[in-house]
Amino acid sequence: MSGPLKGIRVVEIGTLIAAPFAARLLAEFGAEVIKIEAPETGDPLRKWRKLHEGTSLWWYLQSRNKKSICVNLKSAQGADVVKRLAADADIVIENLRPGALEKLGLGWDVLHAINPRLTMVRISGYGQTGPYRDRPGFGAIGEAMGGIRYTTGDAEGAPARVGVSLGDSLASLHGVIGALMSLLRVKTGQGDGQVVDVSLVESVFNLMESLVPEYDLLGHVRERSGGALPGIAPSNTYRTEDGGFVVIAGNSDPIFKRLMHVIGRADLADDPALARNDGRVAQSAMLDAAITAWTSHHSIDDVLAALEQAEVPSGRIYSVADIVADPHYEAREMLLKAELPGGASVKMPGIVPKLSDTPGEVRWQGPALGAHTSSVLADLGYEQSDIERLRREGAVQ
């Protein structure tokens, strides 16, 4: 192991997206992540989305650098395995429904008593407290209740999904932030470990900018606005002559002036009523029409070339095919080559963020179910005869 988290042990008790993504990020920077999976079936993510020879491609990405062990948490012997893991762990990450680990005898009080240094990241739909805590919650519900879906989509259409599991991923990022803050507290001797309580709803809500004060003070409800950025102008998505779409952000005062000169509207660049954002917002429809009148008579390549020369932030809307073909992604090592079981070569996303001295790395792809059960149990002090007995009794696989 190498990386800034070398020597940190993480136990993952989670499935699908939120907890596993958080653990993956820690694993990429050197943490030893031991993923506990259910015998026989394992994490359902193994069968989600597109499969290669029976295993999800997402699985190979989401579980890279992790060790997989199969433990029956409903058995007393299986629960004992988790306790022994927690005794020497720095972080436990879980995304079961609140109270589920307590029913298994593996709640915070139990694990904290075993290891006071332990940090426990608990990701759930609504958090560990409150009137909704016992409701099932997925990322889609977090996006709906957190406010982002209401503001996503065309003004005349239904609220739209952003295309990926945003609510889960945002919860993962908040979980990692909380885990590292708690870990710092422990490692600097400021106190014991603690619970990091992450809600899917609140993780989305945390991104919603000034939504609340705008409503509370002004009674303003931010609505869907398509590709535009409400209250900031000009910033929108514009169609080009060849049927493409270009995003143009001309919303700072000097950039706005440069943009107007590019599109041949020096009159707008010099208009004192448009010198500041509040004045431009009042005439955003007119500005969008003026920009569209220019983009609609030029190809997307010509539009982007002209805007780049004028130092106006702009970009085409990328599909995954555009991403894979882009030289900047390649130069930034954001497209890594991986080898799957059977020898197939495939590109995988690279690692974020980029650390100058202790960068993250990919050591292996998502493992086979239970690939590390024997080695992990042996490291915990189980004799081979004990491991075989646990297997016979159905406590591990």
Residue, then its C-alpha position, 0 to 999 in steps of 0.5 A: m500500500s502507498g498513498p496518504l492514507k497508508g496504514i488506515r484500515v476501513v471496513e465497508i458494510g454497504t451495497l450499491i453506491a453511497a457507502p461503496f463509492a466513499a470507500r473506493l475513494l479512500a482505497e484509491f489513496g492508500a487505505e486498506v478497505i475490507k468490503i463485507e459482502a453477503p454470502e452467495t449473492g454479494d453486492p447487488l452492484r455486481k449485476w447492475r448496468k452493463l455486464h462483461e461475462g456476467t459481472s458489472l463493469w461498474w463493479y470493477l470500477q467501484s470496488r477497485n483496490k478493495k478486499s472482498i470477504c463474505v460474512n453472514l452478519k445474521s449469524a453470531q459468528g459472523a458478527d464476531v468477525v465484524k467486531r474483530l475487524a472493527a477492533d483494529a479499524d480506523i473507519v467503518i462505512e455503512n449505508l444500511r437503514p438506520g437501526a439495521l446494524e443495531k439489530l445485528g448487535l453491531g451498532w455504534d455503541v457496541l463498536h465504539a466500546i470495542n474501539p474508542r478510536l473508531t470513526m463510523v460513517r453512516i449514510s442513509g436516506y434521511g439521517q440517523t434522527g428525525p421523523y423520516r429516519d426509518r423511511p427507505g431512501f435512495g439517491a433519487i429520493g434525495e435528489a427530489m427532496g433535496g431540491i435539485r430535481y425541482t430546478t432541473g429540466d426545461a421550464e415547460g417540462a417535468p423535473a428531470r434526472v441529471g443522468v447519474s446517481l447524483g444523490d448517492s455520489l454527493a453523500s459519498l463525498h460528504g461521508v469522505i469529508g466527515a471521515l477525514m475530519s474525524l480521523l484528523r481529530v483522532k490522529t492529533g489526539q484531540g478526542d475519540g472517534q465519532v459518528v459521521d451522520v450523512s443524509l442523502v437529502e441533506s447532501v443534495f440540499n447542501l449544494m443548493e446555493s442561496l435557495v433558502p434565503e431567496y425564498d425566505l426573504l424575497g419569496h422567490v422560488r427558483e424554477r426550472s430554466g433549461g440550460a440557463l443560469p438564473g440570475i446570472a447573464p449571459s450564461n446558457t446553451y446555444r444551438t450552432e449552425d451544424g446542429g450542435f450545442v455550445v455552453i457559453a458563460g459570458n457572465s463576468d463584466p469583462i468577459f461579457k464585453r469580449l463576448m459581445h465584440v466576438i458576436g459583432r455587438a459592440d453596441l451591447a458591449d458599450d451599453p452602460a445598462l449592461a455593464r453589471n450583472d443585475g442590468r444584464v439579468a433584466q435583459s437576459a432574453m434579449l442577450d440570449a437572442a443576440i448570441t443565438a443569432w451569431t451561433s446559429h450562423h456558425s459551426i460549433d468548431d468555428v464558434l469555439a475557436a472564436l470564443e477561445q481566442a477571445e478568452v470567453p469560457s465555452g465548451r461543447i457538451y460532451s458524450v462519453a465518446d467525446i470524453v474518451a477521444d479528448p486529448h486533455y483527458e488523456a494527458r491528465e491520466m483520467l482514462l486508465k487502462a485496466e485488465l479484466p478477468g479473462g484478459a480483456s482490456v478496458k478504459m476506466p476513469g482515473i483518480v481525482p484529486k491529483l496530489s503532487d507528492t502522494p497521488g492515488e493509484v489503482r492496484w487492482q480492479g473489483p475482486a471476485l466474491g469472497a476473494h480475500t475471506s481466508s487471508v483477512l481472517a488469517d490476519l485477524g488471528y483465525e486458524q485455518s481450522d477455524i476458518e473452515r469451521l466458520r465456512r461449514e457453519g455458514a458464517v463466512q464464505 
